[in-house]
């Protein structure tokens, strides 16, 4: 009975530990990561059973193959890890270099890790589409329809795994804009 | 035989109180209300788990994220603690305790979804399901809970479905509808695993695993009889290693497991084993023998292979009924009869063409189907009667049946 209880408690402990450890890692990334501002391209919001979310596609999501070092002529298979170096160009951060190997960021650069996705578009073979894990922003039920310019503040820790810190609509926090919108109705 | 039936016989004065107790003890008959309450508890647990997941999905942004995470963890741990107390400490409400464990296991998925929502984690969705399955996989074995075991099988199945659709995954099977072949194979794998569990210290999971597996196989094989499976010209699924590896594993596991099917005689085991091997061959034929689609017309989609599937599934269902009668399994017989009927219905619907002719075929065919339904039901009752007679005859029934 004691052994059974011990094993049971260990399993529950591991489940709770995963929850808490994931929170800790994400909170650390949010608190200590370099905050960058990214420009998005509007995509229709979608919703699933587990919650409404806004699908975010970024300018940095499509990376031309000529930015890769060493230069690439062949398409990158889906699911491959890709590292990009971002540099501030005006207000937003943009891709300046990319590689299939981890990138050491130079001064003023931020290294971000992504994964290549499937792409059947006309630019397939000239660019690669990357998912950074920043593509979904979960929102309150019924508020997945932002109107205005959507930009994203992401925190990027040294590991390169970016986390969304805030989504801004015309420079204001998303939740605030949606609350104001609800009041005006 | 229900508890209430014995009570009625006792009240009518046909048996003494001692005999009443003796019958109940001998056949391990539980009170009818207990089972009903157990079902209610499990439905309640599933509703609570799904309800919490939906509440999480509603995403109340006024609640601080720390409070959300704490509430999620407390609910999950509280459900398990309550379940442990009721089953292991109090002991009086074992089924309710099991239901609370079930709610706790579903709430772990809720917590994973909550973390994903709070931190907007979106990379690789199958990982969340894999984590859920890995987190709850040991619980059924530790707590000896069949509902938890079924939830664990379901979690594995859902992860498997997402993984084979994940581009870049080593298990990636293409995005086409042929993926149902893998789900059907997984069902047979579960069936074989269920057989393997017989005569082990976890024999109580065997029946549920077998039923879940066979039901999965039938549900995912049945669409092959429709002739509408979409098959793109350049489907990657035909070239992957996954199907042959799973097919071989299923054959091996089922072959091992069938040796433990003592409720079937040697001939019955061979017949049922060959029926399962034939079913795997039927799935392989769908993957490798059917030509790729060249036009959009439905008739071209399967190249006529769906007729082979219709006949194959019909024969499989007949063997299943035969195995069910010999092993005295009402589930095998009932499921076999249902799919015999569905198979006939699918074949019938595939046969007609224009609207004018369809109307006539519907009327004539409808009458035929009503007749067929009555015939099938009568046959089913006869088979049930045979099973019950076999139970009364005792352990010599398989031999009697074979002769």
Interface residues (C-beta under 8 A of the other chain):
Chain A: X1 X4 X5 X7 X8 X11 X12 X14 X15 X16 X18 X19 X20 X22 X23 X26 X49 X50 X51 X52 X53 X77 X78 X79 X80 X115 X116 X117 X118 X131 X132 X133 X134 X135 X136 X137 X138 X139 X140 X141 X163 X164 X175
Chain B: X53 X54 X56 X57 X58 X59 X60 X61 X69 X72 X73 X76 X77 X80 X84 X88 X108 X111 X112 X113 X115 X116 X117 X118 X119 X120 X121 X122 X123 X124 X131 X135 X138 X139 X142 X143 X166 X167 X168 X169
